[in-house]
């Protein structure tokens, strides 16, 4: 338990208070005891005592808690009319001559005082005897007083904890738990019926929770509306983009290269059309994935062999315009996987597009699909510039911008590919190739 915690500080303060209280009780008891002893030591007999004694000398005496006793005696005979009186101290009698002047004698801690009040009569001499209690008795009383003080203080501390401190600690804990859940589902208010500072804090937390939830709901509504709008735009653009892509491919095939061997206008238009088509489709698939699309939910099937061939044919024209040869190899038999065909094609197209766009003139991009024993391996190989070693380990888990000179980032496309692999249970790895370039390998099970 840390001393800085509220509970430990309360217990520590209670303990210190108890110890201080015990010391005060003990000190006060000791002072009181010494004061009583001092008063007894200065005990005296007055005229009132003489009058009381003369009324009944055979029964009169004064007692104080067994420590002090006073008896009357006849100065002429040295005897007391009270049969319980102790013997008169003869040594003091000889010294007690002047009336009203006490004579004191100490003997082994006991004090005896003799005072003459008259010349004769049964109440003419008064003997005061002060007998201190045994040391064991004093110690016993002191221990009893100390233990009683400790017990009283502990009882007070326990009662204070149960009635005052413990409820406050519980309320503070509820406020702490409520503060940790502000803005989340299942928020439990710490509000109670008490009208104090803790209750006011709970009211502030409740108001903050309501405000955060309202802002969150408004943001969710806006996000869903925006994503729905983007999905509708992407859907509407699919048909004109497909027609534009076919037209630019035909123009690119019929047109020659530009001046100095650079890509001509038709080639640049084809490249922009392919990029725009990929961007629109990526936005559409990203919207579906953000809305919780499960590739395994609809039990859809895709033939990876057909997917590899379609993607290879689509990017072959773009590769020729950029001086990059795109080839593919797939088994003759179907390679069925559990995934919607459009989603599987988008995942592979992003990898191939990335390899073609960032490849060198005269380079190669290969799509290799293998299947054996209920498993498939799909590889996309290129001999381009590759990526820096410090970026390579993170490609499968995040978007990236690996070359500032590249005008178009493939971060969204790679993120979609990684997400499709994750949701379908496929493993994806990005590795360097010997001699330069990048190898992307996807492994999974067939159906």
Secondary structure, DSSP 8 states (H G I E B T S, - for coil): --TTSHHHHHHHHHHHHHHHHHHHHHHHHHHHHHHHHHHHHT----HHHHHHHHH-TTT--EEETTTEEEEEE-TTT---SSTT-----HHHHHH--STT--EEEEETTEEEEEEE--SSSTTSEEEEEE----HHHHHHHHHHHHHHHHHHHHHHHHHHIIIIIHHHHHHHHHHHHHHHTTTSTT------S--SHHHHHHHHHHHHHHHHHHHHHHHHHHHHHHHHHHHHHHHHHHHHHHHHHHHHHHHHHHS---GGG---HHHHHHHHHHHHHHHHHHHHHHHHHHTT--TTTT--EEEHHHHHHHHHHHHHHHHHHHT-EEEEE--SS--EEES-HHHHHHHHHHHHHHHHHTS-TT-EEEEEEEEETTEEEEEEEE-S----HHHHTTTTTS-----TT-SS--HHHHHHHHHHHHHHT-EEEEEE-TTS-EEEEEEEE--
